[in-house]
Amino acid sequence: MKNISGKAALLALGMISTSAFASHWSYQAEGAPEHWGELDEAYKICKSGMNQSPVNIDTTVKAHLSPLETHYIDGPVTLTNNGHTIQASEKADTRDSITLDNQNWTLQQFHFHAPSENTVHGKKYAMEMHLVHKNADGELTVVAVMFDQGAANPELDKLWGVMPDRVDQNVTITPNLDMNKLLPADKTYWRFSGSLTTPPCSEGVTWVVLKHPLTVSAAQLEKFTHTMHHDNSRPVQSLHGRLVVE
């Protein structure tokens, strides 16, 4: 897998805001996903790329996948409304990480999309959380967690209670958030090679989509969508022959 460098990596890791890019992109009208590849030369892979995310997980191939091991100890320190999502960011020396393929990947940030971006047999979930991790070589792995509408998630309430309602607003996360309660106990997953799901849509990203969804209440979902003012999901992209393994 290739190393993602430059602005793409900084954006994915939450180290610069999307406003640092000159070309405006959004989920609506002229800046909508179908136009991303035309907005800026830096975004052209959004249109021309052959390994784009998200995808519809339908036909899969059985494989002997290494187990996903999570080591979430510290939790995030800031919560940001960047106009495209609500993003929780980790401190620079966080111990939060995963082990995959006998490598350590450090959690950089996690954020939310409603409805889900990836789909399963065509099904959109109510919400999807993306946990963005980086290894020592600068490569990225995104762990995706699906949420069905149902019972409220108490850990989400700790974030939702301080959710910034203004664009480019940052708040400090004071509650003791247990990251492990934002993941299912059963961490079996689907895996494929893909991209960032926002401009510049850089490829070379390992995607790990957990099979077992959590739940989010109607009230929690409404608060998120009201804060965003619109859906914030990129449509599924063609697999172009890629395999989804499980």
Secondary structure, DSSP 8 states (H G I E B T S, - for coil): -----HHHHHHHTTSS-GGGSSS---SSGGGSGGGHHHH-GGGTHHHH-SS-S--EE-S-B-------EEE--S--SEEEE-SS-EEEE--TT---EEEETTEEEEEEEEEEESS-SSEETTB--SEEEEEEEE-TTS-EEEEEEEEEESS--HHHHHHHTT---STTEEEE--S---GGGGS-S---EEEEEEE-SSTT--EEEEEEEESS-EEE-HHHHHHHHHHHSS---------TT---B-
